[in-house]
């Protein structure tokens, strides 16, 4: 993880982001990103449980 911060290109990108969006918008953008990731992880967990139910329904229909 430390190697990312050692790269000068990474620092240039961070500086450009601060210049373009300004310091006031960055906290809101990071908060929105964190909320999106939380929702995405929640949906991925719920999708893991869904196929089992779908497979059972498919098996029930094939037995009829």
NORRARA-V371587 format. One line per field, one symbol per residue. ss: DSSP state (@ for helix, = for strand, . for the rest). phi: phi as a letter, one per 40 degrees, with the letter a starting at -180 (. if undefined). psi: psi as a letter, one per 20 degrees, with the letter a starting at -180 (. if undefined). Layout:
# NORRARA-V371587
ss = ???
phi = ???
psi = ???
This chain:
# NORRARA-V371587
ss = .@@@@@.@@@@@@@@@@@@@@.@@@@@@@@@@@@@@@@@@@@@@@@@@@@@@@@@@@@@@@@@.
phi = .ccccccccccccccccccccgccccccccccccccccccccccccccccdccccccccccccc
psi = hhhgiiphhghgggghghgghqhhhghhghghgghghggghghhghhhhghgghhghhhhhhh.
